[in-house]
Amino acid sequence: MRKPNLPSARVSIRHTCGMSEVPQPPQRRRAHTNTRDLERYAGLFAERTKVMRSSAMRDLMAITARPEVISLAGGLPDTSTFPPQSFAAQMTRIAQESAADALQYGPTEGFEETKDCILEVMAAEGMLPDPDDVIVTTGGQQAIDLVTKTLVDPGDVVICEAPTYPGAVPVFCSYEAEVIQVACDGDGMKIDELEGLLDRLRSEGRRPKFIYSVPTFQNPAGVTMSFERRARLVELARLHELLVVEDSPYGLLRFGGEALPPLYQLDGGDFVIYLGTFSKILSPGIRLGWAVAPPPVMEKIVLGKQAADLCSSTLTQYFVREYFAEGRWRQYIEDLVEIYRRRRDTMLAALEEHFPAEATWTEPDGGLFIWATLPDYIDTSDLLAKALRADVAFVPGQAAYIDGRGGSSMRLNFSGVDEDEIREGIRRIGKTIADQVDLYDALIGRPGIPGREAEDMAAGSRSNPPRSISDSSAADSTVVPFRKAGEGPG
Amino acid sequence: MRVAVLKGGRSLERGVSLRSGARVEDALERLGHEVLAIDVGSDLVKRLLSDRPDVAFVAMHGVGGEDGTAQELLEILGIPFTGPGAAACARCMDKSQAKHSMREAGVPTPDWFAFNQAAFRELGAADALAQLERGLGFPLVVKPSRGGSSLGIKFASAPTEVPGALVSAFSYDDRVVLERFVDGRELAVSVLGDEALPVVEALPAEGDRYDFEARYEIGRTRFVCPAELSVEAERSVVEAALATYRALGCTGFARVDLILGAEDPWVLEANAIPGLTDTSLLPQAAEAAGLSFEDLVERIVELASPVGTH
């Protein structure tokens, strides 16, 4: 076998995308792995990596990044309205007054001043935790990770909603949890089904380590857990001494209606661990979030945090402190809410106009997402492939389930695109769906056109009428949307 | 030599293509070539005209790069390129066309029917499904006629599942193929030049289907190369693969996918630009033949036909 010749000095012209040809110094580049290497590394991987599944959607999603694609698949808040001059002034102040400190390590649990800001945010939703119960994290994502790291052994049960925040499941899987999902409807997680599940687990001698919920303006379904269910969930937690992890990034992004008390508030902090983040109310790029937990749990979380990254970014925390000191953080949120409300309304109107009668969707009172459900013969993963040819993208519902459900649903984001793009994007998706529906009708024989003769064949009659939304059985447990297409307003 | 690596593009297999392309670029540099990496777009021709590569290494997968489109352009521009020529690519890409060529050459391939959407929308082809299903039996394989990486392939076990499977397949292509399902071992024979490389067998770690995810995740599919086959079986498999390669007019390199049934091999498809990623089958087969990835890339470049001989 020939050994490759490594060049001594060579010029290579790479990626000639409009850049002038500049000789690059020779780059040492690893030859890609061969099968032997693959096996060598594969044999070293920890068990916990083997359950981590990379999504088949990732390759398709790479195409959504093309500039001509209208992507309703993102989850990005709009950061374009953050005033650049304020940003500059805040950072300048930090540089001039506290450069050395801002560039230094900070305490593992985060600065007291950061916690002051966190307490302000939580107070705005009616919660008053003890600052000692709060830890500053590197984004809400790390908070999920630390809580799971603290609580979950391989094989432990973690319960979450169906659908659930897609970013949480890989965390649970990386700690080898057994994830069980409970269906939602327009009022959030079905607590009666949760109770049934808890009974079943108890009969097997098992209990969940925690129940993970995004009760307010859930990503992806947009639904909010009703007051009655919140009360019942907290009651169940106290009764069975179960932990509930309340993940709440969107609580302050409310467009209308009455705010509901957070689970943490109803519980008082004994059995509910609260996760918050600055990502959607200030900036996702600063990577700052938090967790609130009872002291014995918090102690372990702090140890885990220390092991993970020693402390969250000091510079980021100084920025947040400066920002809150100016006192306009609530106004910024209100401005954002205005923008998002208009975009939500635009999307709802566009759905009404362009989606077929068989489609249904949620009407969230806040947050960033609408969840639409199509007739169940449509697979939204395949639909995405077709939609991409029309230069539009969404997130297929399967991404939010672990067991292959959600195949006929999709998550649509309205925060990251402007109103024209929303209208045009929904129009394109609507057209794509209409094509699918027409095709399906042609395949099974439209009503009125003589259907195919019933054949004496294998089981399964083909004379089934076209499936309507009312046939979506409970067994499928997709989110029952708040409102059907075709109904009048309100 | 100055080698332009064409990769990326707009097909659904763009991600795979970028990985194939990157790996090829590495190898070409190690071989001492000057590399021009081109993520193909509307400026492809301009770039090729201004940069004047000596040869183009086509690492694009799917529509645009594997179906003859890019190859025609390269022929017009007079740039030698790797892999099969435009006509052969077009024949390989469209499964139905490929299967017709196979049938004509006497290569065994499962029975099938092909439709485009117009057949259903305008000619009431749905009324023919019953007879089609009777002819092919169940389970049926429903797949887009031009598609790669197992995207859009569905199995229908009963008549009620066929419409949904068709709708899925039509998401990827305006033409679909409904094919008789053949149970057996999943084999791939890569051809380099005019010689078959050792046979690779794909054994999915879980489930019974070789789906898109399994193909590109390390650890989810076990590959065996060379596959454990009797002398007879191997001979018939290699013969079928080479006959397919010739019938489709391939040159340079290609990969033929087959099912080895209880008695005989059945050819499913030929891939004009097979994947060259870390988990792809052609590089593994080359390795089993004693060729490193650099050796493979070098050979492929050597086989790049001069202009006008495709």
Interface residues (C-beta under 8 A of the other chain):
Chain A: M1 R2 P4 N5 L6 P7 R10 V11 S12 I13 R14 H15 T16 C17 R29 R30 A31 H32 T33 N34 T35 L38 A42 F45 K50 R53 S54 S55 A56 R58 D59 L60 A62 I63 R66 Y377 I378 D379 D382 L383 A385 K386 L388 Q436 D438 L439 Y440 A442 L443 I444 G445 I449 R452 E453 E455 M457 A458 A459 G460 S461 R462 N464
Chain B: R10 L12 E13 R14 G15 V16 L18 A22 R23 E25 D26 A27 E29 R30 L31 G32 E34 V35 L36 A37 I38 D39 R47 D51 Q117 F120 R121 G124 A126 D127 L129 A130 E133 R134 F138 L151 G152 A158 P159 T160 E161 V162 P163 G164 L166 V167 S168 F170 S171 Y172 D211 F212 E213 Y216 E217 I218 G219 F223 C225 D278 T279 P283 Q284 E287 G290 L291 S292 F293 E294 D295
